């Protein structure tokens, strides 16, 4: 039996390489002494054509009826391979690492670095101690290709410089752009629609010796390529018709790799779930005890792009080299090479390579190239030199094995309404071997109104609980429990995205939540509003109130889901400026009126005191009225000096205002009598003084116009000095008077 297997192995290699007999245009058949071998089909196509196999392994399926044949998958197992990083600059003697990732038809990505052959443009100066680890002996520019079976990778451009970095290089450029990544990842949109693209630049700061990511979408030049390349101006690009397009951008002398856009006419509404995770930077070269910052960006099926760094789980291949801190921050602690992967739900990013060097002067950074030189390697020749590497076939495929148990993994899961999850059905055979039967059997649900399942993909239809089973060759699996919860919020969108308002305008922002069941709901009253500059505006339940001139960004956050920012600019307008001036004038007038009436009220209180003294204390009334007259004469321009005797001051007043009949002198004599004598003064004495006081005021006021008089009157209010005080003739009581 072993001889037969060995011969069968050799025959497959021989016939796969040189002598295929074409049974039909869709696949190939190879006739061997042990039976027919079919190649060129994937697993789903084989199931549609031939049904479930008798026995199966990773690369070989065996059919025993109605005829005996094999189906071989390894020739088409990898659809494409990518070599990372695409650009790199380092120094002689410093090791750097290249990684090769294979993309499989089932959308899985695997590290196949150890399985590929590296091809160097100058193999004499590039040494490889183990797969992917390369050391350069001589400065220069090199190119590297990786080949896997009959597939060739993209080239990686390597620039090797001398062992020491010149200080002048760091002085001339403090910040270096290394690479540009365009998002969203492979978007799909309907015709006659617009899509907003984001350009993220990976920079290296020489002064701080660190990598960082910055949004440069507004600074780059955007291009759209189909048949020809067109400059589209901004990051929001319009796609008028169906087809496949490439979008890329250029910044200074760096050009991004193109992002493929598929425009389809019959697109169904996408569920708001994550479809891709990108981790930046892709390559880091750092020193011991240095901080490292990584950022994870997620692309959703609705083409939304979000920084999901706080939400992902981190996987580190060698935790002795770096340790995780928090929120995408790491610390290098020992020399070596490791890689970090960001994982969210069932998705994981391509790994970021981190090389930690012990010596500070050995540090180098990956640098970009705008126009790579033509490769010295002939790709066509490389493809022609590649031979198929067929793995050995176990005779367990030909031997009959008994399937004794089917187990679904995981056997219990919760999913939000409208989202999908993948489970795996493992067949356990009598020899304790396990085979993935996910695609081979018939899937069933206990309640199709709650859960539908097909090929291991679970789709939540409505909230509830159901059991799922998988049947293969009359054997039914153990059940798996699926609980479909209410719809999960997957994104928040603010509208409008950009606004310009004046200080007098009002604006209402609207926040909509998009859920996993493709529904959407207004959640404006539920979100928390976050502002980059809270001094510019104030937001309450979506209502925006301008506070000052300026620009700010607004984000809405709900259930740990944060929206993309909306820009709000508060501008200066002539209407608002005129309104502000008028408002200020009105406020000033109202303030003056208020002060005027307050002072008037206080002055009236002083007048009331004098009224009370008129009958109760004539002596004190005369003294107070004289003091009031002196203060009024000072307000009207004739100041009173304390060292001047009262009668001398009376003479100055009469001469200054041309007062006849010794009016103010009589007034002053009555004051001295009240102030210094013991005479018994009566109300008629107070009335006589009051008449002289009123006559003095009349003479004083007659010398000023109305405007000056009003101004002087305001001064008397400030000093709270009442003017005219009238006596009611019938009652003998004092009454208030005006000017």
Secondary structure, 3 states (H helix, E strand, C coil): CHHHHHHHHHHHHHHHHHCCEEEECCEEEEEECCEEEEECCCHHHHHHHHCCCCEECCCEEEECCCCCEEEECHHHCEEEEEEECCEEEEECCCCEECEEEEEECCCCEEECHHHCEEEECCCCCEEEEECCEEEECCCEEEEEEEEECCEECCCEEEEEECCCCCHHHHHHCCEEEEEEEEECCCCEECCCEEEECEEEEEEEECCCCEEEEEECCCCCEEEEECCCEEECCCCEEEECCCEEEEEEEEECCEECCCEEEEECCCCCCCCCCEEEEEEECCEEEEECCCEEECEEEEEECCCCEEECHHHCEEEECCCCCEEECCCCEEEECCCEEEEEEEEECCEECCCEEEEEECCHHHCCCCCCCCCCCCCCCCHHHHHHHCCCCCCCCCHHHCCCCCEEEEEEECCEEEEEECCEEECEEEEEECCCCEEECCCCCEEEECCCCCEEEECCEEEECCCEEEEEEEEECCEECCCEEEEEEEECEEEEEEECCEEEEECCCCEECEEEEEECCCCEEECCCCCEEEECCCCCEEEECCEEEECCCEEEEEEEEECCEECCCEEEEEECCHHHHHHHHHHHHHHHHHHHHHHHHHHHHHHHHHHHHHHHHHHHCHHHHHHHHHHHHHHHHHHCCCCCCCCCCHHHHHHHHHHHHCCCCCHHHHHHHHHHHHHHCCCCCCHHHHHHHHHHHHHHHHHHHCCCCHHHHHHHHHHHHHCCCCCCEEECCCCCCEEECCC
